[in-house]
């Protein structure tokens, strides 16, 4: 697949958010997404996901996949239209890795 990373910089040039992923087999796989704590709650994650999903759909992708260990992040992804389809318990021990997917309109 075609791997890409996009970073968001503030007015001083500091990286304050980013997203990385690739497309393959008709899917967008978001490898990581990060937003500086000071910018959380401003739909930055949603806007980055929107852009990645739009690009993936333009490449003919029909779905998007993301996973997280962070329950707050899972909530953000669900607000964005992702639905959980699997949980790997104790990965790492005491936590769970949640896998979410979203159907993309092509």
Secondary structure as GFF3:
##gff-version 3
##sequence-region A 1 106
A	DSSP	beta_strand	2	9	.	.	.	ID=ss1
A	DSSP	beta_strand	15	24	.	.	.	ID=ss2
A	DSSP	beta_strand	27	35	.	.	.	ID=ss3
A	DSSP	three_ten_helix	37	39	.	.	.	ID=ss4
A	DSSP	alpha_helix	44	58	.	.	.	ID=ss5
A	DSSP	beta_strand	63	68	.	.	.	ID=ss6
A	DSSP	alpha_helix	71	79	.	.	.	ID=ss7
A	DSSP	beta_strand	83	89	.	.	.	ID=ss8
A	DSSP	beta_strand	96	103	.	.	.	ID=ss9
###
